[in-house]
């Protein structure tokens, strides 16, 4: 379910969440790996998680 929901994110959001949350990279490491600035990574993680939360609620019918 989460894997399918991840495809609903923008590529930048998906990459930021994968690197920072799933691979547990620091923001500096994730920035170097992705080419996104640290500020953009923070924004993409925040917006991506917010979108996943909304999708989860919709999926569960609440």
PEMO-V562945 format. One record per pair of residues at least 12 apart in sequence whose ideal C-beta (glycine too) atoms are under 10 Angstrom apart, sorted by the first residue. I is the first residue (numbers start at 0). J is the second residue. Records with the same first field share a line. If there is no record, write none. Layout:
BEGIN
I: J + J
END
This chain:
BEGIN
0: 54 + 55 + 58 + 59
1: 51 + 54 + 55
3: 54 + 58
4: 50 + 51 + 52 + 53 + 54 + 55 + 57 + 58
5: 17 + 21 + 47 + 50 + 51 + 54
7: 47 + 50 + 51 + 53 + 54
8: 43 + 46 + 47 + 48 + 50 + 51 + 54
9: 43 + 46 + 47 + 50
10: 43
11: 33 + 34 + 35 + 39 + 40 + 42 + 43 + 44 + 46 + 47
12: 40 + 42 + 43 + 44 + 45 + 46 + 47 + 48 + 49 + 50 + 51
13: 43 + 47
14: 29 + 32 + 33 + 34 + 35 + 40 + 43 + 44 + 47
15: 29 + 30 + 33 + 35 + 39 + 40 + 41 + 42 + 43 + 44 + 45 + 46 + 47 + 48
16: 29 + 40 + 43 + 44 + 45 + 46 + 47 + 48 + 50 + 51
17: 29 + 32 + 33 + 47
18: 30 + 31 + 32 + 33 + 35 + 40 + 43 + 44
19: 33 + 40 + 41 + 43 + 44 + 47
20: 44 + 47 + 48
24: 40
25: 37
26: 38 + 40 + 41 + 44
27: 40
29: 43 + 44
END
